[in-house]
Amino acid sequence: MPTNSKSPAVSSNNPCPFLRALVSEGLLPDDVASLGQVTDVITRVAKTGDGQPNLPGAAIRAIAAGANGLNPLQVVRNAKDSVQLNALRNGPLDKKGAGSGILDTEANVVKAKLDRLDEFASEKLSASGESERGLDLSELVHMMNENFKRAAGRRRVIDRFLMDGEWPILLKVMGKSGKNGRYLSVDEVRQLFLKRKLPERMVSQLA
């Protein structure tokens, strides 16, 4: 982990909150990174989560290879060279506002959209018995369905499938093992968007 207190800047053309946090934490560069580096960092960070979740490296590499474009030349270039993390916006994985809408086109946090998470959350009990607002898988699915419904007229069919590669994966990586199952802490998700920070319980294991 970097020792400097000032977080690196993150390009507004990187619309993924999890990747933005990895850049801000100094784990990935803001511009280009090899597929191997991206895969290694994501799998290593995932294992710091509750229960040490394991993300398949092959799946990460496959997604990263097409992140900047799906034409064969671009996929080959990404696979052989690197992924341009500051050029993900408007790429094939960008839902262009059909998702949560928490980040606008300039990667600014839209407070009303972030606060909307609480509409789908409920009280959860952590493993230690503490109560907090959280989202389990069924609540995340409900939220994603509502986001897709809200985007009627400007959505693509694929956008709903792309959502399944975001919030449920975030639940697997950042989720807490609660008394009644795994859930995403609303406070930790807010920190991810507002401060581009991973939970301290995970960061401390990367030192």
C-alpha positions as CSV (number, residue, x, y, z in Angstrom):
1,M,0.0,0.0,0.0
2,P,1.2,3.5,-0.7
3,T,2.4,5.5,2.3
4,N,1.5,9.0,1.0
5,S,-1.7,10.5,2.5
6,K,-2.8,12.1,-0.7
7,S,-4.9,9.8,-2.9
8,P,-4.0,9.7,-6.7
9,A,-6.4,11.5,-9.0
10,V,-8.8,9.3,-10.9
11,S,-9.9,10.0,-14.5
12,S,-13.6,10.9,-15.0
13,N,-13.5,8.4,-17.9
14,N,-13.3,5.5,-15.5
15,P,-16.9,5.1,-14.4
16,C,-16.5,1.9,-12.3
17,P,-16.6,2.8,-8.6
18,F,-14.6,-0.3,-7.6
19,L,-11.8,0.3,-10.1
20,R,-11.8,4.0,-9.1
21,A,-11.2,2.9,-5.5
22,L,-8.3,0.7,-6.6
23,V,-6.7,3.6,-8.5
24,S,-7.3,5.9,-5.5
25,E,-5.8,3.4,-3.1
26,G,-2.7,3.3,-5.4
27,L,-3.2,-0.3,-6.4
28,L,-3.7,0.4,-10.1
29,P,-2.5,3.2,-12.3
30,D,-5.0,5.8,-13.6
31,D,-4.0,5.2,-17.2
32,V,-3.0,1.8,-18.5
33,A,-2.4,-1.5,-16.8
34,S,-1.7,-5.0,-18.2
35,L,-4.3,-7.7,-18.0
36,G,-2.0,-9.6,-15.6
37,Q,-1.8,-6.6,-13.3
38,V,-5.5,-5.9,-13.3
39,T,-6.3,-9.6,-12.7
40,D,-3.7,-9.9,-9.9
41,V,-4.9,-6.8,-8.0
42,I,-8.6,-7.6,-8.2
43,T,-8.2,-11.2,-7.1
44,R,-5.8,-10.1,-4.3
45,V,-8.2,-7.4,-3.0
46,A,-11.2,-9.8,-3.3
47,K,-9.5,-12.3,-0.9
48,T,-9.3,-9.6,1.8
49,G,-13.1,-9.6,2.0
50,D,-15.2,-11.6,4.5
51,G,-14.7,-15.3,3.8
52,Q,-11.8,-14.6,1.4
53,P,-14.0,-14.6,-1.7
54,N,-12.2,-16.0,-4.8
55,L,-12.9,-14.3,-8.2
56,P,-11.9,-16.4,-11.3
57,G,-8.9,-14.9,-13.0
58,A,-10.0,-16.1,-16.4
59,A,-13.3,-14.3,-16.1
60,I,-11.6,-11.1,-15.1
61,R,-9.1,-11.2,-18.0
62,A,-12.0,-11.9,-20.5
63,I,-13.9,-8.9,-19.3
64,A,-10.9,-6.7,-19.2
65,A,-9.9,-7.7,-22.8
66,G,-13.1,-6.2,-24.1
67,A,-13.4,-3.3,-21.8
68,N,-12.1,-0.7,-24.3
69,G,-13.9,-2.1,-27.3
70,L,-15.2,-5.3,-28.9
71,N,-13.7,-5.0,-32.3
72,P,-11.1,-7.8,-32.8
73,L,-8.2,-5.4,-33.1
74,Q,-9.0,-3.7,-29.8
75,V,-9.5,-7.0,-28.0
76,V,-6.2,-8.4,-29.3
77,R,-4.4,-5.1,-28.3
78,N,-5.9,-5.3,-24.8
79,A,-5.0,-8.9,-24.4
80,K,-1.4,-8.5,-25.6
81,D,-0.8,-5.0,-24.2
82,S,-2.9,-3.4,-21.6
83,V,-6.3,-2.0,-20.5
84,Q,-6.7,1.7,-20.7
85,L,-8.5,2.4,-17.4
86,N,-9.0,6.1,-18.2
87,A,-10.9,5.3,-21.4
88,L,-13.7,3.0,-20.1
89,R,-16.5,5.5,-20.4
90,N,-18.6,4.9,-23.5
91,G,-17.1,1.5,-23.9
92,P,-19.1,-1.7,-24.2
93,L,-19.3,-2.1,-20.5
94,D,-20.7,1.4,-19.9
95,K,-24.5,1.4,-19.4
96,K,-24.6,5.2,-20.2
97,G,-26.9,6.1,-17.3
98,A,-29.1,3.0,-17.4
99,G,-27.8,1.8,-14.1
100,S,-27.8,3.3,-10.7
101,G,-26.9,6.8,-12.0
102,I,-24.8,7.5,-8.9
103,L,-21.9,8.8,-11.0
104,D,-22.7,11.3,-13.7
105,T,-20.9,11.6,-17.0
106,E,-18.1,13.6,-15.3
107,A,-17.8,11.0,-12.5
108,N,-19.3,13.3,-9.9
109,V,-21.5,11.7,-7.3
110,V,-25.2,12.5,-7.6
111,K,-26.3,12.6,-4.0
112,A,-29.9,11.9,-4.6
113,K,-29.1,8.7,-6.5
114,L,-26.6,7.6,-3.8
115,D,-29.2,8.3,-1.1
116,R,-31.7,6.2,-3.1
117,L,-29.7,3.0,-2.1
118,D,-31.4,3.2,1.3
119,E,-34.8,2.8,-0.3
120,F,-33.9,-0.8,-1.1
121,A,-31.9,-1.5,2.0
122,S,-33.0,-2.9,5.4
123,E,-31.5,-3.4,8.8
124,K,-28.9,-6.1,8.9
125,L,-27.0,-7.7,11.8
126,S,-23.3,-8.0,11.4
127,A,-21.4,-11.1,12.5
128,S,-20.7,-9.2,15.8
129,G,-24.4,-8.4,16.3
130,E,-24.3,-4.7,15.4
131,S,-27.2,-3.3,13.4
132,E,-26.6,-1.3,10.2
133,R,-28.3,-0.6,6.9
134,G,-27.4,-3.1,4.2
135,L,-28.4,-4.7,0.9
136,D,-28.5,-8.5,0.4
137,L,-28.7,-10.2,-2.9
138,S,-32.5,-10.1,-3.2
139,E,-32.6,-6.4,-2.4
140,L,-29.8,-5.7,-5.0
141,V,-31.7,-7.6,-7.7
142,H,-34.8,-5.6,-6.9
143,M,-32.8,-2.4,-7.2
144,M,-31.2,-3.5,-10.5
145,N,-34.7,-4.3,-11.9
146,E,-36.0,-0.9,-10.8
147,N,-33.0,0.8,-12.3
148,F,-33.6,-1.0,-15.6
149,K,-37.3,-0.2,-15.5
150,R,-36.5,3.5,-14.8
151,A,-34.3,3.6,-17.9
152,A,-37.1,2.7,-20.3
153,G,-36.6,4.4,-23.7
154,R,-32.8,4.8,-23.4
155,R,-31.7,1.3,-22.3
156,R,-30.3,-1.7,-24.2
157,V,-31.3,-5.3,-23.3
158,I,-27.6,-6.0,-22.5
159,D,-27.6,-3.3,-19.8
160,R,-29.6,-5.5,-17.5
161,F,-27.0,-8.3,-17.9
162,L,-24.2,-5.9,-17.4
163,M,-25.7,-5.0,-14.0
164,D,-25.3,-8.6,-12.9
165,G,-21.6,-8.2,-13.3
166,E,-21.5,-5.2,-11.0
167,W,-23.6,-5.2,-7.8
168,P,-23.6,-8.9,-7.2
169,I,-19.8,-9.1,-7.7
170,L,-19.4,-6.1,-5.4
171,L,-21.5,-8.0,-2.8
172,K,-19.2,-11.0,-3.2
173,V,-16.1,-8.9,-2.8
174,M,-17.1,-6.2,-0.3
175,G,-20.0,-7.9,1.4
176,K,-20.1,-8.6,5.1
177,S,-21.0,-12.0,6.5
178,G,-24.0,-11.1,8.6
179,K,-26.1,-13.1,11.0
180,N,-28.7,-13.7,8.2
181,G,-26.5,-13.9,5.2
182,R,-24.1,-11.7,3.2
183,Y,-24.9,-8.1,2.6
184,L,-23.4,-4.8,1.4
185,S,-23.1,-2.1,4.0
186,V,-24.7,1.1,2.8
187,D,-22.1,3.1,4.7
188,E,-19.3,1.2,3.0
189,V,-20.8,1.7,-0.4
190,R,-21.2,5.4,0.3
191,Q,-17.5,5.6,1.2
192,L,-16.6,3.7,-2.0
193,F,-18.4,6.3,-4.1
194,L,-17.7,9.5,-2.2
195,K,-14.2,8.9,-1.0
196,R,-13.1,6.2,-3.5
197,K,-12.0,4.1,-0.5
198,L,-12.3,0.4,0.2
199,P,-13.4,-0.7,3.7
200,E,-10.6,-0.4,6.3
201,R,-11.1,-4.1,7.2
202,M,-9.9,-4.9,3.7
203,V,-7.3,-2.3,3.3
204,S,-5.5,-3.3,6.5
205,Q,-4.8,-6.7,5.1
206,L,-3.1,-5.3,2.0
207,A,-0.5,-3.4,4.0
